[in-house]
């Protein structure tokens, strides 16, 4: 933390955290490739929930 207002903090990734980089990048790539399908599935789920009424 730096003695400034507003407070400033710098963070870094540990070596252990860096081992997750490839896994996280794979998840990001998957979401980018499938975001249309995910959005469609979410919309369908919302439609189904609305058509069933309150529980």
C-alpha positions as CSV (number, residue, x, y, z in Angstrom):
1,X,0.0,0.0,0.0
2,X,1.2,3.4,-0.8
3,X,0.8,6.4,1.5
4,X,-1.4,8.4,-0.9
5,X,-5.1,9.5,-0.9
6,X,-7.0,7.7,-2.3
7,X,-5.2,4.6,-1.2
8,X,-3.2,2.8,-3.9
9,X,-2.5,-0.9,-3.7
10,X,-0.6,-3.1,-6.2
11,X,-1.3,-6.8,-6.4
12,X,0.7,-9.5,-8.1
13,X,0.2,-13.2,-9.0
14,X,2.2,-15.7,-7.0
15,X,4.0,-18.6,-8.7
16,X,1.3,-20.9,-7.5
17,X,-1.4,-18.7,-8.8
18,X,0.3,-18.5,-12.2
19,X,-0.1,-22.2,-12.5
20,X,-3.8,-21.6,-13.0
21,X,-3.3,-19.2,-15.9
22,X,-3.8,-21.9,-18.7
23,X,-6.9,-23.3,-17.0
24,X,-8.5,-19.8,-16.6
25,X,-7.6,-18.9,-20.2
26,X,-9.3,-22.1,-21.4
27,X,-12.5,-21.1,-19.5
28,X,-12.4,-17.6,-21.0
29,X,-12.0,-19.1,-24.5
30,X,-14.9,-21.5,-23.9
31,X,-17.2,-18.7,-22.7
32,X,-16.3,-16.6,-25.7
33,X,-16.9,-19.5,-28.1
34,X,-20.2,-20.5,-26.5
35,X,-21.7,-17.2,-25.3
36,X,-24.5,-17.3,-27.9
37,X,-25.5,-20.8,-26.8
38,X,-25.3,-19.8,-23.1
39,X,-27.5,-16.7,-23.7
40,X,-30.0,-18.8,-25.6
41,X,-30.2,-21.4,-22.8
42,X,-30.6,-18.7,-20.2
43,X,-33.4,-17.0,-22.2
44,X,-35.2,-20.4,-22.5
45,X,-34.8,-21.1,-18.8
46,X,-36.3,-17.6,-18.1
47,X,-39.2,-18.2,-20.4
48,X,-39.9,-21.6,-18.8
49,X,-39.8,-20.1,-15.4
50,X,-42.2,-17.3,-16.3
51,X,-44.6,-19.6,-18.0
52,X,-44.8,-21.8,-14.9
53,X,-45.8,-18.9,-12.7
54,X,-44.7,-18.3,-9.1
55,X,-43.9,-21.4,-7.0
